[in-house]
Amino acid sequence: MPRKPTCLYNPILNENIAPNLVAYINGFSETARRIFEKFKFADQIEKLDSSNRLFINVKAMAGIDLHPDRISNIEMGYIFEHLVMKFNAQANERAGDNRGAPWESGLILELTGL
């Protein structure tokens, strides 16, 4: 499992968030990286970084405990589906247009080591 760069969550080094986050993602397996590529994470990182919102989002996510001991697979599936629906709505797509198979959320959890 990739090691989190220590400066990723350090507000003093806010300008290093984007390259460190990309390096962190690149530390995952090829299969996991394909998932990140499918959802165009690099584009989102660039957008958030250019609008000075990347640090705020990374900090917020770092404070959420998504460990399987705290969040069941079914709950993670609901979270995943909610996020897909939310972002599809923002992209003027219908909520079910990109609905994933139920096993995908479990796969994402397994690949990211959560």
Contacts in CASP RR format, 6 or more apart in sequence:
PFRMAT RR
TARGET T0000
AUTHOR 0000-0000-0000
METHOD contacts of the structure
MODEL  1
MPRKPTCLYNPILNENIAPNLVAYINGFSETARRIFEKFKFADQIEKLDS
SNRLFINVKAMAGIDLHPDRISNIEMGYIFEHLVMKFNAQANERAGDNRG
APWESGLILELTGL
1 113 0 8 1.000
2 24 0 8 1.000
2 27 0 8 1.000
2 28 0 8 1.000
4 24 0 8 1.000
5 20 0 8 1.000
5 23 0 8 1.000
5 24 0 8 1.000
7 13 0 8 1.000
7 16 0 8 1.000
7 20 0 8 1.000
8 16 0 8 1.000
8 17 0 8 1.000
8 20 0 8 1.000
8 21 0 8 1.000
8 24 0 8 1.000
8 58 0 8 1.000
9 58 0 8 1.000
9 59 0 8 1.000
9 62 0 8 1.000
11 55 0 8 1.000
11 59 0 8 1.000
14 55 0 8 1.000
17 49 0 8 1.000
17 54 0 8 1.000
17 55 0 8 1.000
17 58 0 8 1.000
18 45 0 8 1.000
18 46 0 8 1.000
18 49 0 8 1.000
18 54 0 8 1.000
21 45 0 8 1.000
21 54 0 8 1.000
21 58 0 8 1.000
22 42 0 8 1.000
22 45 0 8 1.000
25 33 0 8 1.000
25 36 0 8 1.000
25 41 0 8 1.000
26 33 0 8 1.000
27 33 0 8 1.000
28 36 0 8 1.000
28 111 0 8 1.000
28 112 0 8 1.000
29 111 0 8 1.000
31 111 0 8 1.000
32 111 0 8 1.000
32 112 0 8 1.000
35 107 0 8 1.000
35 108 0 8 1.000
35 111 0 8 1.000
36 42 0 8 1.000
45 54 0 8 1.000
48 54 0 8 1.000
48 57 0 8 1.000
65 71 0 8 1.000
66 76 0 8 1.000
66 109 0 8 1.000
66 114 0 8 1.000
67 114 0 8 1.000
68 76 0 8 1.000
68 109 0 8 1.000
68 114 0 8 1.000
71 79 0 8 1.000
73 105 0 8 1.000
73 106 0 8 1.000
73 109 0 8 1.000
76 105 0 8 1.000
76 106 0 8 1.000
76 108 0 8 1.000
76 109 0 8 1.000
77 102 0 8 1.000
77 105 0 8 1.000
77 106 0 8 1.000
79 105 0 8 1.000
80 104 0 8 1.000
80 105 0 8 1.000
80 108 0 8 1.000
81 99 0 8 1.000
81 100 0 8 1.000
81 105 0 8 1.000
84 95 0 8 1.000
84 96 0 8 1.000
84 98 0 8 1.000
84 99 0 8 1.000
84 100 0 8 1.000
85 95 0 8 1.000
85 96 0 8 1.000
88 94 0 8 1.000
88 95 0 8 1.000
88 96 0 8 1.000
88 97 0 8 1.000
88 98 0 8 1.000
89 95 0 8 1.000
END
